[in-house]
């Protein structure tokens, strides 16, 4: 292994240790490779149709993501958005409503 490669690995390990000890924030945020779309939607209490319409997804996306055994999964930015919805769906809805109202006023 080259010295340059070793130094990069060592730097990453030092950062990981510092993050684990809460001595610093991670350089990159982690978006998990999988999210449970059905559980997130169920938490909101919305139907597939209402969830899709409220948050800007297509109904076919929601159905495909929720179908057991489906190979289709939300991509990185969609997973991040779904995580935000899971954390505070009401806040996301308020932000989207304010943005829509601002667009109508500007028109």
C-alpha positions as CSV (number, residue, x, y, z in Angstrom):
1,X,0.0,0.0,0.0
2,X,1.4,3.4,-0.9
3,X,2.0,6.1,1.8
4,X,-0.6,8.3,0.2
5,X,-3.3,5.6,0.4
6,X,-2.3,4.8,3.9
7,X,-2.5,8.5,4.9
8,X,-6.0,8.8,3.5
9,X,-7.2,5.7,5.3
10,X,-5.7,6.9,8.6
11,X,-7.3,10.3,8.2
12,X,-10.7,8.6,7.6
13,X,-10.2,6.5,10.7
14,X,-9.3,9.5,12.8
15,X,-12.4,11.3,11.6
16,X,-14.6,8.3,12.3
17,X,-13.2,8.1,15.9
18,X,-13.8,11.8,16.5
19,X,-17.3,11.6,15.1
20,X,-18.0,8.5,17.3
21,X,-16.8,10.5,20.4
22,X,-18.9,13.5,19.4
23,X,-15.8,15.6,19.1
24,X,-16.7,16.7,15.5
25,X,-19.5,16.5,13.0
26,X,-19.2,14.0,10.1
27,X,-17.9,15.4,6.9
28,X,-20.7,13.7,5.0
29,X,-24.2,12.9,6.0
30,X,-25.3,9.3,5.8
31,X,-28.4,8.5,3.7
32,X,-29.3,4.8,4.3
33,X,-29.4,2.6,1.3
34,X,-33.0,1.5,2.2
35,X,-36.0,3.2,3.6
36,X,-39.4,1.7,4.5
37,X,-41.7,3.8,2.4
38,X,-44.8,2.0,3.5
39,X,-43.9,2.6,7.2
40,X,-43.2,6.2,6.5
41,X,-46.5,6.7,4.7
42,X,-48.4,4.7,7.4
43,X,-46.9,7.1,10.0
44,X,-48.5,10.0,8.2
45,X,-51.9,8.3,8.1
46,X,-52.2,9.1,4.4
47,X,-53.4,6.8,1.6
48,X,-50.9,6.0,-1.2
49,X,-52.7,8.5,-3.4
50,X,-52.8,11.3,-0.8
51,X,-49.2,10.7,0.2
52,X,-48.0,10.9,-3.4
53,X,-50.1,14.0,-4.1
54,X,-49.1,15.7,-0.9
55,X,-45.3,15.2,-1.2
56,X,-44.9,15.4,-4.9
57,X,-44.4,11.7,-5.8
58,X,-46.3,9.8,-8.5
59,X,-48.7,7.1,-7.3
60,X,-46.8,4.6,-9.4
61,X,-43.6,5.4,-7.5
62,X,-45.3,4.8,-4.1
63,X,-46.9,1.6,-5.3
64,X,-43.7,0.3,-6.7
65,X,-41.6,1.2,-3.6
66,X,-44.1,-0.4,-1.3
67,X,-44.6,-3.6,-3.3
68,X,-42.9,-6.6,-1.6
69,X,-40.1,-8.0,-3.7
70,X,-39.9,-4.9,-5.9
71,X,-36.5,-4.1,-7.3
72,X,-37.4,-0.4,-7.5
73,X,-36.1,1.7,-4.6
74,X,-36.0,5.4,-4.0
75,X,-32.7,7.0,-5.2
76,X,-30.5,8.9,-2.8
77,X,-32.2,12.3,-2.8
78,X,-35.6,10.7,-2.6
79,X,-34.4,8.6,0.4
80,X,-33.2,11.8,2.1
81,X,-36.6,13.5,1.4
82,X,-38.5,10.5,2.7
83,X,-36.3,10.6,5.9
84,X,-37.3,14.2,6.4
85,X,-41.0,13.3,5.9
86,X,-40.6,10.5,8.4
87,X,-39.1,12.9,10.9
88,X,-41.7,15.7,10.6
89,X,-44.3,15.3,7.9
90,X,-46.4,18.3,9.2
91,X,-43.4,20.6,8.8
92,X,-42.8,19.4,5.2
93,X,-46.5,19.9,4.4
94,X,-46.4,23.5,5.8
95,X,-43.3,24.3,3.8
96,X,-44.9,23.0,0.6
97,X,-48.1,24.9,1.3
98,X,-46.2,28.1,1.8
99,X,-44.2,27.6,-1.4
100,X,-47.4,27.0,-3.3
101,X,-49.0,30.1,-1.8
102,X,-46.0,32.2,-2.7
103,X,-46.1,31.0,-6.3
104,X,-49.8,31.9,-6.5
105,X,-49.1,35.4,-5.2
106,X,-46.3,35.9,-7.6
107,X,-48.4,34.9,-10.6
